[in-house]
């Protein structure tokens, strides 16, 4: 009969019989299936978080690009305004030099016309023609400089102004020398 010692052995054997290899394989399959499900959930959760992070990154990138574009537009607008102001200033400087030079040149040309008849009367023909030719060359040099003034840049307008002033001074000096001869 069953003794008190044999009963626990029988219970253990019966329980052990329940854990057959098939049951263990089934449990292992269930555990694997459960692990695969959890891996799939974690993978899906990771993908979702990755997508959200990428979306936030893309939005931030777009925001930064928009701000950058706005700053570039503002900088371009400022640069264009400064360029326009510089162009207006250059045009005004050219006009001032042109107007001042034109007035002086007109006065010097009038003096040259007045002295021409005196040169013809008081000096030999060859000498008078040489002086008149020199005066015409001086006048033409000033006119050439005025023509060149239209292509000057802001960087070169001061040197062009000095060139024009020097040529006007040369013309004036030639006229003064011619006046002394008559």
C-alpha positions as CSV (number, residue, x, y, z in Angstrom):
1,X,0.0,0.0,0.0
2,X,0.8,3.5,-0.2
3,X,2.9,4.7,2.5
4,X,3.5,8.2,3.5
5,X,6.8,8.0,1.9
6,X,5.6,6.8,-1.4
7,X,2.9,9.4,-1.8
8,X,5.1,12.4,-2.4
9,X,7.2,10.3,-4.9
10,X,4.1,9.5,-6.8
11,X,2.9,13.1,-6.9
12,X,6.3,14.1,-8.1
13,X,6.3,11.4,-10.8
14,X,2.8,12.4,-11.9
15,X,3.9,16.0,-12.1
16,X,7.0,15.0,-14.0
17,X,4.9,13.1,-16.4
18,X,3.0,16.3,-17.2
19,X,6.2,18.0,-18.2
20,X,6.8,15.7,-21.2
21,X,9.1,16.8,-24.0
22,X,6.1,17.7,-26.1
23,X,4.8,20.0,-23.3
24,X,8.2,21.6,-23.0
25,X,8.4,22.1,-26.7
26,X,5.0,23.7,-26.7
27,X,6.0,25.9,-23.8
28,X,9.2,26.8,-25.6
29,X,7.2,27.7,-28.8
30,X,4.8,29.8,-26.7
31,X,7.8,31.5,-25.0
32,X,9.4,32.1,-28.4
33,X,6.1,33.3,-29.8
34,X,5.8,35.7,-26.8
35,X,9.4,36.9,-27.2
36,X,8.8,37.4,-30.9
37,X,5.7,39.4,-30.2
38,X,7.5,41.5,-27.6
39,X,10.4,42.1,-30.1
40,X,7.9,43.1,-32.7
41,X,6.2,45.5,-30.3
42,X,9.6,47.0,-29.3
43,X,10.6,47.3,-33.0
44,X,7.3,48.9,-33.8
45,X,7.6,51.3,-30.8
46,X,11.2,52.1,-31.8
47,X,10.2,52.8,-35.4
48,X,7.4,55.0,-34.2
49,X,9.7,56.9,-31.9
50,X,12.3,57.1,-34.7
51,X,9.7,58.5,-37.1
52,X,8.5,61.0,-34.5
53,X,12.1,62.1,-33.9
54,X,12.8,62.3,-37.7
55,X,9.6,64.4,-38.1
56,X,10.7,66.8,-35.3
57,X,14.2,67.0,-36.8
58,X,12.7,67.7,-40.3
59,X,10.4,70.4,-38.8
60,X,13.4,72.0,-36.9
61,X,15.5,71.8,-40.1
62,X,12.7,73.5,-42.1
63,X,12.3,76.1,-39.4
64,X,16.0,76.9,-39.3
65,X,16.2,76.9,-43.1
66,X,13.3,79.4,-43.2
67,X,15.0,81.6,-40.6
68,X,18.2,81.4,-42.6
69,X,16.4,82.3,-45.8
70,X,14.7,85.3,-44.1
71,X,18.1,86.5,-42.8
72,X,19.6,86.1,-46.2
73,X,16.8,88.1,-47.8
74,X,17.2,90.8,-45.2
75,X,20.9,90.9,-45.8
76,X,20.4,91.0,-49.6
77,X,17.8,93.8,-49.2
78,X,20.3,95.8,-47.0
79,X,23.1,95.2,-49.5
80,X,20.9,96.2,-52.5
81,X,19.9,99.4,-50.7
82,X,23.5,100.3,-49.9
83,X,24.4,99.6,-53.6
84,X,21.6,101.8,-54.7
85,X,22.7,104.6,-52.4
86,X,26.3,104.2,-53.6
87,X,25.1,104.3,-57.2
88,X,23.1,107.5,-56.6
89,X,26.1,109.1,-54.8
90,X,28.4,108.1,-57.7
91,X,26.0,109.6,-60.2
92,X,25.8,112.8,-58.2
93,X,29.6,113.0,-57.9
94,X,29.9,112.6,-61.6
95,X,27.3,115.2,-62.3
96,X,29.0,117.7,-59.9
97,X,32.4,117.2,-61.6
98,X,30.9,117.3,-65.1
99,X,29.0,120.6,-64.3
100,X,31.9,122.3,-62.7
101,X,34.3,121.2,-65.4
102,X,31.9,122.2,-68.2
103,X,31.6,125.7,-66.8
104,X,35.4,126.1,-66.5
105,X,35.9,124.6,-70.0
106,X,33.3,126.9,-71.5
107,X,35.1,129.9,-70.0
108,X,38.5,128.7,-71.2
109,X,37.2,128.0,-74.7
110,X,35.8,131.5,-74.9
111,X,39.2,132.9,-73.9
112,X,40.8,130.7,-76.6
113,X,38.4,132.1,-79.3
114,X,39.1,135.7,-78.2
115,X,42.9,135.2,-78.3
116,X,42.9,133.4,-81.6
117,X,42.4,136.6,-83.7
118,X,45.1,138.4,-81.7
119,X,47.5,135.5,-82.2
120,X,46.9,135.6,-86.0
121,X,47.6,139.4,-86.1
122,X,50.6,139.6,-83.8
123,X,52.5,136.4,-84.4
124,X,53.9,134.6,-87.5
125,X,51.4,132.2,-89.0
126,X,53.3,129.0,-88.1
127,X,53.7,130.1,-84.4
128,X,50.0,131.2,-84.2
129,X,48.9,127.8,-85.6
130,X,51.2,125.9,-83.2
131,X,49.8,127.8,-80.2
132,X,46.2,127.3,-81.4
133,X,46.9,123.7,-82.0
134,X,48.2,123.3,-78.5
135,X,45.2,125.1,-77.1
136,X,42.9,122.8,-79.1
137,X,44.8,119.7,-77.8
138,X,44.4,121.0,-74.2
139,X,40.7,121.5,-74.7
140,X,40.3,118.1,-76.3
141,X,42.2,116.5,-73.4
142,X,39.7,118.0,-71.0
143,X,36.7,116.8,-73.1
144,X,38.2,113.3,-73.3
145,X,38.5,113.2,-69.5
146,X,34.9,114.3,-69.2
147,X,33.9,111.5,-71.5
148,X,36.0,109.0,-69.4
149,X,34.2,110.3,-66.3
150,X,31.0,108.4,-67.3
151,X,32.8,105.1,-66.9
152,X,34.5,105.8,-63.6
153,X,33.7,103.8,-60.5
154,X,33.4,105.0,-56.9
155,X,37.0,103.9,-56.3
156,X,38.4,105.8,-59.3
157,X,36.3,109.0,-59.3
158,X,38.7,110.9,-57.1
159,X,41.7,110.2,-59.3
160,X,39.6,111.1,-62.4
161,X,38.6,114.4,-60.8
162,X,42.2,115.1,-60.1
163,X,43.1,114.3,-63.8
164,X,40.4,116.6,-65.0
165,X,41.5,119.4,-62.7
166,X,45.1,118.9,-63.9
167,X,44.0,119.1,-67.5
168,X,42.0,122.2,-66.9
169,X,45.0,123.7,-65.1
170,X,47.2,122.8,-68.1
171,X,44.7,124.4,-70.5
172,X,44.5,127.5,-68.3
173,X,48.3,127.7,-68.2
174,X,48.6,127.4,-72.0
175,X,46.0,130.2,-72.4
176,X,47.9,132.4,-70.0
177,X,51.2,131.8,-71.9
178,X,49.4,132.5,-75.2
179,X,48.0,135.8,-73.7
180,X,51.5,136.8,-72.7
181,X,52.7,136.4,-76.3
182,X,50.1,138.9,-77.7
